[in-house]
Amino acid sequence: MKTKKNIWICVVIGVIVLIGIIFLSGNLRQQEDLTNENKNQETVSWMNTELKDIRTGETFKTSDFEGKPVLLESFAVWCPTCTKQ
C-alpha cells in the first residue's frame, strides 16, 4: 500500500513539474515575440531619422540606404582621438 502511495505522489509531482515547464516555456516565447516586435518598431523609427550632410547641406533619411552597407561612426567632442578623425 505504501509503495502505491509513493508512486502516486511521484506521478502527481511529475505532472505538476511538467505543467510548470510547459507554462514557463509558453511565457518565454511570448516575451521573445514581444521583444522582437519592439526591436522591429525601434528599427523602423530609426530608419526614418532625417540627417544632414555637413558638406553639402543635403537632408536625407537613413532609410534611403536600406539594403546598402552603411558605416556609422560616433565620436565624443572631448575625446582627442575622436576629434582627429
N, C-alpha and C positions, 0 to 999 in steps of 0.2 A: 504494500500500500504506500509506503514511504517513497519507494522508487517511482511509482506512477505520479505522485505529487511533485517530486523533483523534476520529472520530465515535463509536466505541465507548466511548472514555473519557468523552466528553461525555454519552452515554446513561447510562452507569453512574453518573456523578456526579449526573445529574438524578434517577435513580431513588433514589439514596441520600438526596438532599435531599428528595424527595417523601415517602419513608418517614419521614424525620425530622419533617417538618411534620405528617404525619398522627399520628405518635406524640405529639408535643408538644401538638397540639390536643386529643387524647383525654385526656391528663393534665390539661390546664387545665379541661376540662369536669368531670372527676371532682372536682377541687379545688373548683370552684364549687359543685357539688352538695353536697359535704361542708360547705362554708361555709354554704350555705343551710340545711342540716339543723341545724347548730349554732345559727344565728340563730333558727330556729323553736323549738328547745329552750330557748334563753335567754328568748325571749318568753313561753313557757308558764310557766317558773319565775317570771318577773317578774309575770305576771298572777295568780299565786296568793299574792302577798305580802299579808299582813294589815297593815292600818294602823288607827290610832286617831284619831278625830275629837277634837281638843283642846277643842272647845267642848261637845260633848255626851257625850264618853267612849264613843261608839258605835264598835264594831270593824267594819271592812268589808274586803273584798278588792278589789283593783284590777280583777279580772275581773267584778265587779258592774257596771262601767261599760263593758263590752265593747260596741263599736258606737256608743258615745256619745263626743262630744268631751270631752277631759279636759285641763285646764291644770295642769301640774306646775311649781311654782316652787321652785327651790333657792336656798339662801342660805347665807352663812357668818356665824357669830356675830361675827367680827372685822371685818366689813365694815359701815361706818356706814350706807351707803345700804340695804343688805340689812336691817339691824335696824330701820330706819324703816318698812319695808314691813310 
